[in-house]
Amino acid sequence: MNDASTVSPVLVAQKDSWLTITLNQPEKRNPLTGEVIADISRVLREVSSNRSVRGITFTGAGGVFCAGGDLKSFQQVMAGGEKAEAIAQEISMEAAEFFGVIANQPQATVALVEGAAMAGGLGMACACDFVVATQDAKFAFTETRIGLPPAQIAQYVTKRLGYQNAKKLLVLASKLTGEQACEAGLVDVAVANAAELKEAEAGIMQQVMSCAPGAIAATKRIVEQTLFLEQEQLRQSAADYFAKAIVGEEGQEGVKSFLQKRKPTWAP
């Protein structure tokens, strides 16, 4: 039996072109500790420019996705005296950067949720491109119930749900099952059990692998830019991405493979 102190809180495994990142502290319900955030961020940065890694799945060990932030660390902040607010600012900005790294990852990202996805754990799922959950999974925006705002996850929830639905769920500290979360748009696919989670993941993987990795990265960026660029800037940026793609290796290979009625080199 492994000593708990020697077990990594984050497991990273790669099979073929797909990376799986597993939160690995099920006895604590897989919290987002500073160590976990740092480990995952490091892995994501290391593979961000590696187009041989086509997608990334986030999951939790022990039948729990992630219970959110580490409340013990919050207690340490509160005991910080005059420096408490500055420490809290730093922790919040670290969380903001973490969610941003996930959201801006060039590869396709998938969250597989069973058990619970609470607070920051729910935010991590929302920062992913696709969320698949079991119908009985538990989603909860718990922050306002403990006197805190859902500060850094709000933008990702709002992007998924729209302004009014996000405000309602966040302000009221709403709780949803996986099935209800799917109906609300928080989850893309709700399945009956953990085995079907893997089946749904395989379906997404198959579709991702049929698409050019550079084109996926560019498309993700263009879609994100629709949220903050002015119309003229957006048109120019989209034109730049298109022009670079069509004269690049992927664009040329894609057009040739279509005309020659064969699969492109990136497709399985």
C-alpha positions as CSV (number, residue, x, y, z in Angstrom):
1,M,0.0,0.0,0.0
2,N,1.3,3.4,-1.0
3,D,2.0,6.0,1.8
4,A,-0.6,8.8,1.2
5,S,2.2,11.4,1.5
6,T,3.9,9.9,-1.6
7,V,0.9,9.7,-3.9
8,S,0.8,12.4,-6.5
9,P,-2.3,14.7,-6.2
10,V,-2.4,14.8,-10.0
11,L,-1.9,11.9,-12.4
12,V,-1.0,12.5,-16.1
13,A,-1.3,9.7,-18.7
14,Q,-1.0,9.8,-22.5
15,K,-2.5,7.2,-24.8
16,D,-1.7,7.8,-28.5
17,S,-2.5,11.4,-29.1
18,W,-4.7,12.0,-26.1
19,L,-3.7,13.2,-22.6
20,T,-5.7,12.5,-19.5
21,I,-5.2,14.5,-16.3
22,T,-6.7,13.0,-13.2
23,L,-7.2,14.8,-9.9
24,N,-6.0,12.1,-7.4
25,Q,-7.1,12.9,-3.9
26,P,-10.4,11.2,-3.7
27,E,-10.2,10.9,0.1
28,K,-10.4,14.7,0.1
29,R,-12.9,14.8,-2.8
30,N,-10.2,16.0,-5.2
31,P,-9.8,19.7,-4.0
32,L,-8.1,22.4,-6.1
33,T,-5.2,23.0,-3.9
34,G,-2.3,25.3,-4.8
35,E,-0.2,22.2,-5.6
36,V,-2.9,20.8,-7.9
37,I,-3.3,24.1,-9.7
38,A,0.4,24.4,-10.2
39,D,0.9,20.8,-11.4
40,I,-2.0,21.0,-13.9
41,S,-0.9,24.4,-15.2
42,R,2.6,23.2,-15.8
43,V,1.4,20.2,-17.8
44,L,-0.9,22.3,-19.9
45,R,1.9,24.8,-20.7
46,E,4.3,22.0,-21.6
47,V,2.0,20.5,-24.2
48,S,0.3,23.7,-25.5
49,S,2.5,23.9,-28.6
50,N,2.7,20.2,-29.2
51,R,0.3,19.4,-32.0
52,S,0.8,15.7,-31.6
53,V,-1.3,16.0,-28.5
54,R,-4.7,16.3,-30.0
55,G,-6.9,16.5,-26.9
56,I,-7.0,16.6,-23.1
57,T,-9.4,15.0,-20.7
58,F,-9.9,16.1,-17.1
59,T,-11.3,13.7,-14.6
60,G,-11.3,12.8,-10.9
61,A,-10.3,9.6,-9.1
62,G,-12.6,7.7,-6.8
63,G,-15.8,8.7,-8.6
64,V,-15.6,12.4,-7.7
65,F,-14.6,15.1,-10.2
66,C,-13.7,18.0,-7.9
67,A,-15.1,19.5,-4.7
68,G,-13.6,23.0,-5.5
69,G,-11.1,25.1,-3.5
70,D,-9.3,23.9,-0.4
71,L,-11.2,25.4,2.5
72,K,-8.3,24.8,4.8
73,S,-6.2,27.2,2.7
74,F,-9.0,29.7,3.1
75,Q,-8.7,29.5,6.9
76,Q,-5.0,30.2,6.6
77,V,-5.8,33.3,4.6
78,M,-8.2,34.5,7.2
79,A,-5.5,34.1,9.8
80,G,-3.1,36.3,7.8
81,G,-3.8,39.4,9.8
82,E,-3.0,42.7,7.9
83,K,-1.8,40.7,4.9
84,A,-4.9,38.6,4.6
85,E,-6.5,40.6,1.8
86,A,-3.3,40.7,-0.2
87,I,-2.9,36.9,0.2
88,A,-6.5,36.4,-0.9
89,Q,-6.0,38.6,-4.0
90,E,-2.9,36.5,-4.9
91,I,-4.8,33.2,-4.5
92,S,-7.7,34.5,-6.6
93,M,-5.4,35.6,-9.4
94,E,-3.7,32.2,-9.4
95,A,-7.2,30.7,-9.8
96,A,-7.9,33.1,-12.6
97,E,-4.7,32.2,-14.4
98,F,-5.4,28.5,-14.0
99,F,-8.9,28.7,-15.5
100,G,-7.5,30.9,-18.3
101,V,-4.9,28.3,-19.1
102,I,-7.5,25.6,-19.5
103,A,-9.9,27.9,-21.5
104,N,-7.1,29.0,-23.9
105,Q,-5.5,25.6,-24.4
106,P,-5.1,25.0,-28.1
107,Q,-6.1,21.4,-27.9
108,A,-9.7,20.2,-27.5
109,T,-10.5,19.8,-23.8
110,V,-13.1,17.5,-22.2
111,A,-14.3,17.3,-18.6
112,L,-15.7,13.9,-17.5
113,V,-17.8,14.5,-14.4
114,E,-19.1,12.0,-12.0
115,G,-19.8,12.4,-8.3
116,A,-19.5,16.1,-7.5
117,A,-18.3,19.2,-9.4
118,M,-18.5,22.0,-6.9
119,A,-17.5,25.7,-6.9
120,G,-14.0,25.9,-8.4
121,G,-14.3,22.3,-9.7
122,L,-17.4,23.3,-11.6
123,G,-15.5,26.3,-12.9
124,M,-12.7,24.1,-14.1
125,A,-15.3,22.0,-16.0
126,C,-16.9,25.1,-17.5
127,A,-13.5,26.3,-18.8
128,C,-13.3,23.1,-20.9
129,D,-14.6,22.9,-24.4
130,F,-16.9,20.0,-23.7
131,V,-18.5,18.7,-20.5
132,V,-19.8,15.1,-20.2
133,A,-21.5,14.1,-16.9
134,T,-23.4,11.2,-15.4
135,Q,-27.1,12.0,-14.9
136,D,-26.7,11.7,-11.1
137,A,-23.6,13.9,-10.8
138,K,-24.0,16.8,-8.5
139,F,-23.2,20.4,-9.6
140,A,-23.3,23.2,-7.0
141,F,-22.4,26.8,-7.0
142,T,-21.8,26.9,-3.2
143,E,-19.9,30.2,-2.8
144,T,-22.6,32.6,-1.8
145,R,-23.8,30.1,0.8
146,I,-20.5,30.5,2.6
147,G,-20.3,34.3,2.2
148,L,-18.1,34.4,-0.9
149,P,-18.7,35.5,-4.5
150,P,-17.9,32.9,-7.3
151,A,-15.3,35.4,-8.4
152,Q,-13.1,33.7,-11.1
153,I,-15.6,31.1,-12.3
154,A,-18.3,33.6,-13.1
155,Q,-17.1,34.4,-16.6
156,Y,-16.9,30.7,-17.7
157,V,-20.3,29.9,-16.3
158,T,-21.7,33.0,-18.1
159,K,-20.1,32.0,-21.4
160,R,-21.8,28.6,-21.1
161,L,-25.3,29.7,-19.9
162,G,-25.7,33.3,-20.9
163,Y,-26.1,36.3,-18.6
164,Q,-29.4,35.8,-16.9
165,N,-29.2,32.0,-16.4
166,A,-25.7,32.3,-15.1
167,K,-26.7,35.1,-12.7
168,K,-29.6,33.2,-11.4
169,L,-27.6,30.0,-10.7
170,L,-24.6,31.8,-9.2
171,V,-26.5,34.3,-7.0
172,L,-28.8,31.6,-5.6
173,A,-26.0,29.1,-5.0
174,S,-28.0,26.6,-7.1
175,K,-27.6,22.8,-7.0
176,L,-28.2,20.7,-10.1
177,T,-28.0,17.1,-11.1
178,G,-26.1,16.1,-14.2
179,E,-29.4,15.7,-16.0
180,Q,-30.6,19.2,-15.0
181,A,-27.2,20.7,-15.8
182,C,-27.5,19.2,-19.3
183,E,-31.0,20.7,-19.7
184,A,-29.6,24.1,-18.6
185,G,-26.7,24.0,-21.0
186,L,-24.0,23.6,-18.4
187,V,-23.3,20.0,-19.5
188,D,-23.1,19.0,-23.2
189,V,-23.9,15.3,-22.7
190,A,-25.5,13.5,-19.8
191,V,-25.1,9.7,-19.6
192,A,-26.4,7.0,-17.4
193,N,-23.2,5.8,-15.7
194,A,-19.4,6.0,-15.6
195,A,-19.0,3.4,-18.3
196,E,-21.0,5.6,-20.7
197,L,-18.8,8.5,-19.7
198,K,-15.9,6.8,-21.5
199,E,-18.1,5.9,-24.5
200,A,-19.1,9.6,-24.8
201,E,-15.5,10.6,-24.5
202,A,-14.5,8.2,-27.2
203,G,-17.1,9.7,-29.5
204,I,-15.7,13.2,-28.9
205,M,-12.1,11.9,-29.4
206,Q,-13.0,10.3,-32.7
207,Q,-14.5,13.6,-34.0
208,V,-11.5,15.6,-32.8
209,M,-9.1,13.3,-34.4
210,S,-10.8,13.8,-37.7
211,C,-10.1,17.5,-37.6
212,A,-6.8,19.3,-38.1
213,P,-5.1,20.2,-34.8
214,G,-4.0,23.6,-36.0
215,A,-7.5,24.4,-37.4
216,I,-9.0,23.4,-34.0
217,A,-6.7,25.8,-32.2
218,A,-7.4,28.6,-34.6
219,T,-11.2,28.0,-34.4
220,K,-11.1,28.0,-30.6
221,R,-9.3,31.4,-30.7
222,I,-11.7,32.9,-33.3
223,V,-14.8,31.9,-31.3
224,E,-13.2,33.3,-28.1
225,Q,-12.5,36.6,-29.9
226,T,-16.2,37.0,-30.9
227,L,-16.7,37.9,-27.2
228,F,-14.4,40.9,-27.0
229,L,-13.2,42.1,-30.4
230,E,-15.0,44.9,-32.2
231,Q,-16.5,43.9,-35.6
232,E,-13.7,45.3,-37.8
233,Q,-11.0,43.8,-35.6
234,L,-12.8,40.4,-35.6
235,R,-13.1,40.4,-39.4
236,Q,-9.4,41.2,-39.8
237,S,-8.3,38.6,-37.2
238,A,-10.5,35.9,-38.8
239,A,-9.1,36.7,-42.2
240,D,-5.5,36.4,-40.8
241,Y,-6.3,33.0,-39.4
242,F,-7.9,31.8,-42.6
243,A,-5.1,33.1,-44.8
244,K,-2.4,31.5,-42.7
245,A,-4.3,28.2,-42.7
246,I,-5.0,28.0,-46.4
247,V,-1.3,28.5,-47.3
248,G,-0.1,26.3,-44.5
249,E,0.6,22.6,-44.5
250,E,-2.8,21.7,-42.9
251,G,-4.8,23.7,-45.4
252,Q,-3.0,22.4,-48.4
253,E,-3.2,18.8,-47.2
254,G,-6.9,19.2,-46.3
255,V,-7.8,20.6,-49.8
256,K,-5.7,17.9,-51.6
257,S,-7.2,15.1,-49.6
258,F,-10.7,16.3,-50.3
259,L,-10.0,16.5,-54.1
260,Q,-8.2,13.2,-54.1
261,K,-11.0,11.6,-52.1
262,R,-8.8,10.3,-49.3
263,K,-8.4,10.9,-45.6
264,P,-6.1,13.8,-44.6
265,T,-2.9,12.8,-42.8
266,W,-4.1,13.8,-39.4
267,A,-7.2,11.6,-39.5
268,P,-7.1,8.1,-38.1
